[in-house]
Amino acid sequence: YEKQSVFNEEVRFRDYKGDIRWLNIISTPRKTESGSLVWDGFHLDITERKQAEDAIRENEARYRTLVEQAFDGILFYDVNGQILECNNSGANTIGYTRDELLQMNVADLFFEQDLQLRPLEIPSVTEENQVFDYRTMRRKDGSSVEIELVTRLLPDGRYLAVGRDITD
C-alpha cells in the first residue's frame, strides 16, 4: 500500500434468480488509525447500460450488413456535402474505393457543367420530404453513369442518398 490506487472494474455475475447482472465496482484503499488496510467504495448496477450497449452493437451489425449487401449505392454525407460513409456497391458503381470517397465531397461526383445547370440543393432536403432526382455522375475514369437518386435528411443531421445505376 505504497501508492493510492483505485479499483474500478465492471464485472458480470449471476444474481440469486440466475439472471446475468453487471456491476461497476469502484473502491479505494486506505489505512485506518490502527494501521489496518480497508477498502472504501461503492458499486453501481450497470446492467441496463450494458444491455443498451449490446443492443446498439447488434443494431449496428444489422445495419452494416444491410447497407453492405444492398445492390444500390448508399452514401451518407453532412450538410457541407462531405461524404461520411458509403457502401461498396456505391463505390464500385462510380469506380472509387470507399477510402477515396471518404476524402471527397458529394459535388466531386458530378460534372462541373451539370452542377452549373442544376446545383445540388442539400438544404432543401428535409426529414419530412425525400428528394427524387435523375443525375449524371462522373466516374473516377471520367466516364458517366446515369443514376436514379433518392435523398433524405436523417434525424441525426446526416443526409442519406440511395443511387441506382439506370444507364442501361
C-alpha positions as CSV (number, residue, x, y, z in Angstrom):
1,Y,0.0,0.0,0.0
2,E,2.7,2.5,-1.0
3,K,0.6,4.2,-3.7
4,Q,-3.0,5.4,-3.6
5,S,-4.8,3.2,-6.2
6,V,-8.4,2.9,-7.3
7,F,-10.0,-0.3,-8.2
8,N,-12.5,0.4,-10.9
9,E,-13.9,-2.7,-12.7
10,E,-17.1,-3.7,-14.5
11,V,-18.0,-7.3,-13.5
12,R,-20.6,-9.7,-14.7
13,F,-22.3,-12.2,-12.4
14,R,-25.4,-14.2,-11.9
15,D,-27.9,-12.9,-9.3
16,Y,-29.9,-15.1,-6.9
17,K,-32.5,-15.6,-9.7
18,G,-29.9,-16.8,-12.1
19,D,-30.1,-13.6,-14.3
20,I,-26.9,-12.0,-15.6
21,R,-26.2,-8.7,-14.0
22,W,-23.4,-6.1,-14.4
23,L,-21.8,-4.1,-11.6
24,N,-19.4,-1.2,-11.8
25,I,-17.2,-1.5,-8.6
26,I,-15.1,1.4,-7.5
27,S,-13.0,1.1,-4.4
28,T,-10.1,3.0,-2.9
29,P,-7.7,1.6,-0.2
30,R,-6.9,3.5,2.9
31,K,-5.2,2.7,6.2
32,T,-7.1,3.0,9.4
33,E,-5.6,4.6,12.6
34,S,-4.7,1.1,13.8
35,G,-2.8,0.5,10.5
36,S,-5.3,-1.9,9.0
37,L,-5.9,-1.7,5.3
38,V,-9.5,-1.2,4.3
39,W,-11.3,-0.5,1.0
40,D,-13.9,2.2,0.8
41,G,-16.1,2.0,-2.2
42,F,-19.4,1.5,-3.8
43,H,-21.0,-0.4,-6.6
44,L,-23.5,0.6,-9.2
45,D,-25.8,-1.7,-11.2
46,I,-25.0,-1.0,-14.8
47,T,-27.0,-3.9,-16.3
48,E,-29.4,-1.7,-18.3
49,R,-26.5,0.3,-19.7
50,K,-24.7,-2.9,-20.8
51,Q,-27.9,-4.3,-22.3
52,A,-28.3,-1.0,-24.2
53,E,-24.7,-1.1,-25.5
54,D,-25.2,-4.7,-26.6
55,A,-28.4,-3.7,-28.4
56,I,-26.6,-0.9,-30.2
57,R,-23.8,-3.2,-31.3
58,E,-26.4,-5.7,-32.6
59,N,-28.3,-3.0,-34.5
60,E,-25.0,-1.6,-35.9
61,A,-24.1,-5.1,-37.2
62,R,-27.5,-5.5,-38.8
63,Y,-27.3,-2.0,-40.3
64,R,-23.8,-2.6,-41.6
65,T,-24.9,-5.9,-43.2
66,L,-28.0,-4.3,-44.8
67,V,-26.0,-1.4,-46.2
68,E,-23.1,-3.6,-47.4
69,Q,-25.4,-6.2,-49.1
70,A,-27.6,-3.6,-50.9
71,F,-27.4,-3.6,-54.6
72,D,-28.0,0.2,-54.8
73,G,-25.3,2.6,-53.9
74,I,-25.7,4.1,-50.4
75,L,-24.0,7.3,-49.3
76,F,-24.1,9.4,-46.1
77,Y,-22.9,13.0,-46.1
78,D,-23.1,16.1,-44.0
79,V,-24.7,19.5,-44.7
80,N,-21.5,20.6,-46.4
81,G,-21.6,17.6,-48.7
82,Q,-18.6,15.9,-47.1
83,I,-19.0,12.1,-47.6
84,L,-19.1,10.4,-44.3
85,E,-19.9,6.8,-45.2
86,C,-20.7,4.7,-48.3
87,N,-21.2,1.1,-49.2
88,N,-19.2,-1.0,-51.6
89,S,-21.9,-1.0,-54.3
90,G,-21.9,2.8,-54.4
91,A,-18.1,2.9,-54.6
92,N,-18.0,0.3,-57.3
93,T,-20.7,2.0,-59.4
94,I,-18.5,5.1,-59.8
95,G,-15.1,3.4,-59.7
96,Y,-13.7,4.8,-56.4
97,T,-12.6,2.9,-53.3
98,R,-14.5,3.6,-50.1
99,D,-11.4,5.3,-48.7
100,E,-11.2,7.6,-51.7
101,L,-14.9,8.5,-51.4
102,L,-14.5,9.3,-47.7
103,Q,-12.0,12.1,-48.7
104,M,-14.4,13.6,-51.2
105,N,-17.4,15.9,-51.3
106,V,-20.6,14.9,-53.0
107,A,-20.1,17.7,-55.6
108,D,-16.9,15.9,-56.7
109,L,-19.1,13.1,-58.1
110,F,-20.8,15.3,-60.7
111,F,-19.6,17.0,-63.8
112,E,-19.0,20.8,-63.3
113,Q,-21.2,21.8,-66.2
114,D,-24.1,19.7,-64.8
115,L,-23.7,21.4,-61.4
116,Q,-23.8,24.8,-63.0
117,L,-27.1,24.0,-64.7
118,R,-28.6,22.2,-61.7
119,P,-26.7,22.8,-58.4
120,L,-27.1,20.4,-55.6
121,E,-29.7,21.6,-53.2
122,I,-28.6,20.0,-49.9
123,P,-30.5,22.3,-47.6
124,S,-33.8,21.7,-49.4
125,V,-33.8,18.1,-48.3
126,T,-35.6,17.6,-45.0
127,E,-36.7,14.8,-42.7
128,E,-40.3,15.2,-44.0
129,N,-39.6,15.1,-47.7
130,Q,-37.2,12.9,-49.7
131,V,-36.0,14.2,-53.0
132,F,-36.1,12.1,-56.1
133,D,-33.8,13.0,-58.9
134,Y,-32.1,11.7,-62.0
135,R,-28.5,12.8,-62.4
136,T,-25.4,12.0,-64.4
137,M,-22.5,11.2,-62.2
138,R,-18.8,11.3,-63.0
139,R,-16.9,8.0,-62.6
140,K,-13.3,8.1,-61.5
141,D,-12.2,7.3,-65.0
142,G,-14.1,10.4,-66.3
143,S,-16.9,8.4,-67.9
144,S,-20.5,9.0,-66.9
145,V,-23.2,6.9,-65.3
146,E,-26.9,7.7,-65.1
147,I,-28.3,7.5,-61.6
148,E,-31.7,7.5,-60.1
149,L,-31.2,9.2,-56.8
150,V,-33.3,9.4,-53.6
151,T,-32.1,11.7,-50.9
152,R,-33.4,12.4,-47.4
153,L,-32.3,14.0,-44.2
154,L,-31.8,11.7,-41.2
155,P,-32.8,12.6,-37.7
156,D,-29.1,12.8,-36.7
157,G,-28.4,15.5,-39.3
158,R,-26.7,13.4,-41.9
159,Y,-28.0,13.0,-45.4
160,L,-28.7,9.7,-46.9
161,A,-28.6,9.2,-50.7
162,V,-29.5,6.0,-52.4
163,G,-28.5,5.8,-56.0
164,R,-29.3,3.2,-58.6
165,D,-27.4,2.8,-61.9
166,I,-30.0,3.3,-64.7
167,T,-27.6,3.7,-67.5
168,D,-28.8,0.6,-69.4
